[in-house]
Amino acid sequence: MGKREDSFRKAARRHEKWLSGYCRLDRKGLARKDEKMRESAFAFLRGTFFRWPHCLKAVEPRILQVPRVLCVGDIHLENYGTWRDDEGRLVWGINDFDEAGELPFTSDLVRLAASALLEDSKQRRKQKRPGLSGKAAVAAIAAGYKQGLGGQPEPFVLEDNYPMLRNLAIVTGKDAVREWQKIRQDGEVRARSLDPSLHDLLLTCLPSGTANVHVYWRRAGLGSLGLPRYVAVGTWYGGLVAREAKAATPSALCMPRTGIANPLAEYRRIEALGFRARDPHLRLSDRWVVRRLSPEARKIEIAEIEDVTDQQDLLQAMGRELANIHRGTAGTAAQLVKSLAKLPKNWLHRAAVAAAEQVIEDYEAFRGS
């Protein structure tokens, strides 16, 4: 076993042991995560946030000598999705804050840009359409972030604005059927094996009067694969409804601290401070994160988009949405603008390349194990 491989494996074992202090890990989910992370360096990035501080060491120190704010942490191209707000409007934005924590604000920008470079590399290996170059993708993210720090913050409500995003978010009938099948694909949970308090929580979060409720395993995504995760599906006024519960754990940024009494404290803070049209069905309990699932609550993946201009627009929107979060958690946009002005030209691309190369080193070591 090589030194690099051994280093990564030791870090992975430490992370799993630390997580097991907060919940009983799902071994089938961990096995699926291992398999999915082998598919590409981009997938590996998504599944290994605990290694991000290690990857940041490859970045020039001055890039990180900026104000520390409450950051998303595990930001990447696939941590954006849609939900319905209190008015029933379709909203697009950052999907979860499981790894939120205090970091130099440039960390989120570097990680998002690095994910764009890794995704570009993945698509080129698959010999798909060339699409937007990695350098152009990073420039679009940077431009969107800068735009988001100017003027008034503007959440992405997909009503009269953002027709491209809305078109991508809408799900057709056949796709909706497939999505409901995917939600239930991991098999039903036996009632006696489910924690009664969790069962009660799921029932409480479903609409009053929901009938024929069944609870299923939920092994989706990548970063949280291996955590206990369930979905309750029932019928309400003739149609399906669903609520997902995912075990609450602190961000990996908290390692090696143990016994953290309020693992969702930073999640609550960032949800409260960020400029966004909030999801009224999101519930953060002491031990679980509960959210509404439906075919409309979905990611918009850049790989789905054929037009290069639309790809660029989506990446700019990702940068703007990240700015919506940072200017809320920082309390003002001014200090972020001032710090960015002091950084060298093309800093983000250089930093993203360095971080992506570090991710690839870890990925190659992981694949060799």
Long-range contacts (C-beta under 8 A, 24 or more apart in sequence): 1-369, 2-365, 2-368, 4-361, 4-362, 4-364, 4-365, 5-365, 5-366, 5-368, 5-369, 7-365, 8-51, 8-362, 8-365, 8-366, 8-369, 9-369, 11-50, 11-51, 11-54, 12-48, 12-50, 14-255, 14-256, 15-50, 15-252, 15-255, 16-226, 18-252, 18-255, 18-256, 18-258, 19-226, 19-227, 19-249, 21-258, 21-259, 22-247, 22-248, 22-249, 22-250, 22-260, 22-263, 23-227, 23-228, 23-247, 23-248, 23-249, 23-287, 24-228, 25-226, 25-227, 25-228, 26-217, 26-219, 26-225, 26-226, 26-227, 26-228, 26-229, 27-226, 28-217, 28-219, 29-219, 29-225, 29-226, 29-227, 29-229, 30-225, 30-226, 32-219, 32-225, 33-222, 33-225, 33-226, 36-222, 36-225, 37-222, 37-363, 37-366, 38-366, 38-367, 40-118, 40-121, 40-122, 40-125, 41-118, 41-121, 41-122, 41-356, 41-359, 41-360, 41-363, 42-76, 42-77, 42-115, 42-118, 42-119, 42-121, 42-122, 43-222, 44-359, 44-362, 44-363, 44-366, 45-76, 45-111, 45-114, 45-115, 45-118, 45-359, 46-74, 46-76, 46-78, 46-115, 46-221, 46-222, 46-223, 47-222, 47-223, 47-225, 48-362, 49-73, 49-74, 49-99, 49-223, 49-251, 49-252, 50-252, 50-255, 51-359, 51-362, 52-107, 52-111, 52-252, 53-253, 54-358, 54-362, 55-114, 55-355, 55-358, 55-359, 55-362, 56-107, 56-110, 56-355, 57-358, 58-354, 58-355, 58-357, 58-358, 59-110, 59-351, 59-354, 59-355, 60-347, 60-350, 60-351, 60-354, 62-343, 63-104, 63-106, 63-110, 63-343, 63-347, 63-351, 64-104, 64-106, 64-107, 65-104, 66-104, 66-105, 66-106, 66-339, 66-343, 67-104, 67-105, 67-330, 67-335, 67-336, 67-339, 68-102, 68-103, 68-104, 68-105, 69-102, 69-103, 69-105, 69-326, 69-329, 69-330, 69-336, 70-100, 70-101, 70-102, 70-266, 70-269, 70-270, 70-273, 70-329, 71-100, 71-101, 71-102, 71-103, 71-105, 71-107, 71-108, 71-325, 71-326, 71-329, 72-97, 72-99, 72-100, 72-108, 72-270, 72-322, 72-325, 73-97, 73-98, 73-99, 73-100, 73-101, 73-103, 73-107, 73-108, 73-251, 73-253, 74-98, 74-99, 74-111, 74-223, 75-108, 75-111, 75-112, 75-115, 75-322, 76-111, 76-112, 76-115, 77-112, 77-115, 77-116, 77-119, 77-301, 77-302, 77-318, 78-115, 78-299, 78-301, 80-299, 80-300, 80-318, 80-321, 81-297, 81-298, 81-299, 81-300, 82-158, 82-169, 82-296, 82-297, 82-298, 82-300, 83-279, 83-281, 83-282, 83-291, 83-292, 83-297, 84-279, 84-280, 84-281, 84-292, 84-296, 84-297, 85-157, 85-277, 85-278, 85-279, 85-280, 86-277, 86-278, 86-280, 89-157, 89-158, 89-159, 89-277, 90-157, 90-158, 90-159, 90-166, 90-169, 90-296, 91-155, 91-156, 91-157, 91-158, 91-276, 91-277, 91-279, 92-156, 92-158, 92-162, 92-165, 92-169, 92-300, 92-317, 92-321, 93-155, 93-156, 93-276, 93-277, 93-321, 93-324, 94-274, 94-276, 94-321, 94-322, 94-325, 95-299, 96-289, 97-266, 97-267, 97-270, 97-271, 98-223, 98-224, 98-246, 98-249, 98-251, 98-267, 98-289, 99-223, 99-251, 99-252, 99-253, 100-251, 100-266, 100-267, 100-269, 100-270, 101-251, 101-253, 101-254, 101-266, 102-253, 102-266, 103-253, 105-326, 105-330, 105-336, 105-339, 106-339, 106-343, 106-351, 108-322, 108-326, 109-141, 109-142, 109-145, 109-319, 109-322, 109-348, 110-348, 110-351, 110-352, 110-355, 111-355, 112-141, 112-318, 112-319, 112-322, 113-137, 113-138, 113-141, 113-142, 113-348, 113-349, 113-351, 113-352, 114-352, 114-353, 114-355, 114-356, 114-359, 116-141, 116-315, 116-352, 117-352, 117-353, 117-356, 118-356, 118-359, 118-360, 119-302, 119-303, 123-303, 128-303, 129-306, 131-302, 131-308, 131-311, 132-308, 132-311, 132-312, 132-315, 135-349, 136-312, 137-311, 137-312, 137-315, 138-348, 138-349, 138-352, 139-349, 140-312, 140-315, 140-316, 140-319, 141-315, 141-316, 141-318, 141-319, 141-348, 142-319, 142-348, 143-316, 143-319, 144-315, 144-316, 144-317, 144-318, 144-319, 144-320, 144-322, 144-323, 145-319, 145-320, 145-322, 145-323, 146-319, 146-323, 146-340, 147-316, 147-319, 147-320, 147-323, 148-319, 148-320, 148-321, 148-322, 148-323, 148-324, 148-327, 149-323, 149-326, 149-327, 149-333, 149-336, 149-337, 149-340, 150-333, 150-337, 153-275, 153-323, 153-324, 153-327, 153-328, 154-275, 154-320, 154-324, 155-275, 155-276, 155-277, 155-324, 156-317, 156-320, 156-321, 157-277, 162-317, 164-310, 164-313, 164-314, 165-300, 165-314, 165-317, 168-300, 168-304, 168-305, 169-296, 169-298, 169-300, 170-296, 171-295, 171-296, 171-298, 175-295, 176-295, 179-294, 179-295, 179-298, 180-233, 180-240, 180-295, 182-220, 183-216, 183-218, 183-231, 183-233, 183-242, 183-293, 184-214, 184-216, 184-231, 184-233, 185-216, 186-216, 186-217, 186-218, 186-219, 187-216, 187-217, 188-214, 188-215, 188-216, 188-217, 189-215, 189-216, 189-217, 189-230, 191-215, 194-230, 198-230, 198-245, 198-287, 198-288, 201-245, 201-285, 201-288, 201-290, 202-230, 202-232, 202-243, 202-245, 202-290, 203-232, 205-232, 205-243, 205-281, 205-283, 205-290, 206-232, 206-234, 206-236, 206-241, 206-243, 207-236, 207-241, 209-236, 210-234, 210-235, 210-236, 210-241, 211-235, 211-236, 218-244, 218-246, 231-293, 241-292, 241-294, 242-292, 242-293, 242-294, 243-281, 243-290, 243-291, 243-292, 243-293, 244-290, 244-291, 244-292, 244-293, 245-288, 245-289, 245-290, 246-288, 246-289, 246-290, 247-287, 247-288, 247-289, 248-284, 248-285, 248-286, 248-287, 248-288, 248-289, 262-286, 264-289, 269-329, 270-325, 270-328, 270-329, 273-325, 273-328, 273-329, 274-324, 274-325, 274-328, 274-329, 275-324, 275-325, 275-327, 275-328, 276-324, 276-325
